[in-house]
């Protein structure tokens, strides 16, 4: 790394500098030095303020390009080195980086946990209530476990409710302001449309009977297909249809109950997409 020889002035303990309140009200700060006896503490205060800023800018350049920063440099040198330092910021590639593990927490600090990448794999099962992150950042997120994303003003899930994740779920999050994150899009098993991810047709006739109420506990909507020769179908206590000669198909929302009332014909076939 390049060295920085531009150093601050009059920053030692007990330095002979005017205090800030006096310097703010100092007439010479507006007029500059006038004829007469110079006041060293005022001059030292002006030199310290200018040198602190100069030293900070010089250190920024030394950290981000290869040329040593010295007081023998020309204005052209400084201009060129500053351009290199600024370009180094914009050329940082956060996207084409390896995915790193970040532990789940009530509030995940992405500023410290993932400063050099936008690809993160959230491990663990701790409920996430928010993120510490600067404004305008996007992250590509994968979940390694089942946890809850709590919907709030600082973590906007776009569903109006929390989201339960499953292993392998993914999403993109964006910080719309400091520490306020929205989910732009996601592939969540719990929100997947019926039949689109992880569901298969299953013959459940052996475990189903008329007159018995069942509950969809899969966490997702399921589709049910029954050939029951004239029976009605009840979902959440509401009669939906009377089945025809070829049976009936219907959707059962997550958490809902469903049944075929007793008293009609028998069940010839009962399959579910779940």
N, C-alpha and C positions, 0 to 999 in steps of 0.2 A: 504494500500500500504506500502511496505517496506520503511525504511528510509535509507538515504545515508549519512554516516559520513566522506566520503572522500571529502575534500574540496580543492579548489584552493588556491595557496599561492601567496602572494604579488600582489593582484589585487586591492588594495585600491587606492584612489585618491592620487597622488603624491608618489606612491610606489617607493622605491629605486631600480629600475631596469634599466639595460642598454637599450637604444633604439634599435629598430629592425635593423636599418642599421648598427649601430656599432657592434651589436652582430653577424650579418652576416659576418662581416669582422674580428671579434675577433679571434686572434691566439689561445687563450686558448680554444676556442670551438673545435679545432682540437686536440690540445695536452693534454687538461685537465689541472688541477691545477699543478703548478710547485712550487719548493721551493721558499720561499720568502713571501712577504706580500700578503694576499688574498684580492681580490677586491670584496667587498660585492655586488656591483650592477651586476657584471657578474654572481656570484653565485645565486643571487636572480632571475636573468633572466632565468637561467637554471632550477631552481626549479619551477618557475612559468610555464614554458612551459610544463614540465613533469607533474606538478600537475593538470593543466587544462585538459590534456588528460585523466589522471587517474580519475579525478572527473566526466568527461563526460561519461566514460565507466561505472563507478560505478552507475551513475544516470540511465543509460540505464538498468542495471541489477535490480536496485531497482524498476523501473517502471514496470518490466515485470516478476518478480517472488517474492516470499513471504519472503525471508530472508533479514534481515537488513545487509547493507554493512558497515563494520567497519574495522579499521586498525589492529584489532586483528585477522582477518580472515587469514586462511592458504592459500597457493597457491592452495591446493586441493579444499578448499571451493570456491575460486574465479573461478576456472575452472568449477566446478559443477554448480555454479550459472549462469555463462555465458552460459553454455549449455542450462539451463532452459529458460533463456531470449531469446535465439535464437530460441528455439523450440516454444516459444509462438507466434513468428511471423509466422512461417510456419503452425501452427495449426489454424490460424484464418480462419474461414469459411465465405467467402463473398458470396458464391453461395446459400446456404440454409438460406437465410434471406428474410425478408419481402420486397415487392416492395414498393418503396417510390415515392412520387410525386416530380418532378423537373420541375420548371417553364421554359418554352421555352424562349430563348433569342438569340440575334445575335451570341454570343459566350457563351455556357453553361460551367460553371466551375464545372466539375465532381469531382475534387479534394476536393472541399469544400462542394459541394451539396450532394455528395454520397460517403463519405469516407469509409463507413462500409458495403456497399452492392453493388452488381452488377446487381440488378433488379430495373429499374427505369421506371416510368410512366411520360412521358413528357406532361405537361399540357399547355394550351394556344395555340395561333395561330401565334406567332412571328416567322418569317423566321429564320432558323438556318444556320449560315455560318461556324460554327466550334465549337470545344470543347477544353477546357483546361483540359488536362489529362496527366498523366505520361505514358511513353512508356510501351507497353506490357500488357495493361489492356483490358479486354473484358467486355462488358455490354450487358445485355438482355433488350431491349427497347420496350416499348409500347407507342403508341401515343393516347392521349385522345382528340385530335382535329385535324382539317385540317390545315396543315402548309406546308411550302416548305423547303426541304433540298437542299441547294445550292451546286452544284457540283464544286469542286475546288481542288487545290493541297493539301489543308489541310482537305478537306472533300470529300473523293472519293466515289461517289455513285455507281460506276461500270457500269453506264448506259451512261456515257458521258454527262449527262444532270441532271438538278435538278429533285427531286422526290416530288410529292405532296402526302401528307399523308391523310388518312381518319381515323375516329374514329375506334379504334381497330386494326389498322395496327401494325405490330411488326417487329423487326429486331434484328440482332446481330451486334454490332460494335466493332472494335478492333483498338487500337492505335498502329500503326506500328512504330511510334517514338513519342517523346513528342509533343502533340498538333496536331498530324497528324492522322486522323481517317479514316478508310475504313469501308464500309458496307459489311460484309461477306455474309450475306444472309438476305432475308426479305420477308414478306408477305404483299405486298402493293396492295391495291385495284386498284390503277391506273395502275399497271403493271401486274395485274392478266390476265392469258390467257382467251380468249373468252369462256364463259360458265362455268368458274371454281369457281367464287366467286361472289355472289350477283346478278347474272343475271338470268332472267327467260324468257321463250318464252311469247311474248305478241302479241295479235291480234290487229294490228294497221290499218286495212283496212279502218275503218271509218274516219281516219285522214290522209289518203294518196290518192293521185290522180296522174294520168299520166300527164306528162308535167310540173310537179312541182319539183324543186330541194330542197332536204332536206339535213341538216347537222347533222352529228353525234356529238352531244354536250355532250355525257355521260362521256367523258374523257377516254374511253376504246374502243377497237375494238368491233363492234357488228356484228352479223350474220343476214342476211336478206334472207327470203325465200318468193318468189313471184310465184304465178301461174297466168301468164298473157297472155297465148295463143299467143305466137309469137312475143312479144315485146323484144327489146334490153334493156340492162342494162348499165347505164353510172355511173362511179365512178370517181370523180375528172376530169371530162371532157373526160374520156377515155372509149370507148365502150368495154365492157369486153366480152359479149357473146350474142348470140341470144337464148332466152329461147326455150326449146323444148315443147313437148305436156304435160310434167309433171311439167313445171315451172323451176325455177332456184334458186340456193342458192349462196350467195357471202358474203365476208367479207368487211366491211367498217371500215377503220382505224379511230382512234379518230381524230376528227376535219375535216374529209373528207366529201365531198358532194356526193350525190347519187340521181339517178332519173330514171324513166322509161319515155322515150320520148313519146309525144303524136303522134297519127296517126295510131296506131295499134289496137289490140283488147283490150277489157276491162280487168280490174283486177278482177280475181275471188277470190283470197286470197292473203293477204299480212301480214306476221308475222315476228317479229324480236326478236332475242335473245339479250336482252339489260338490 
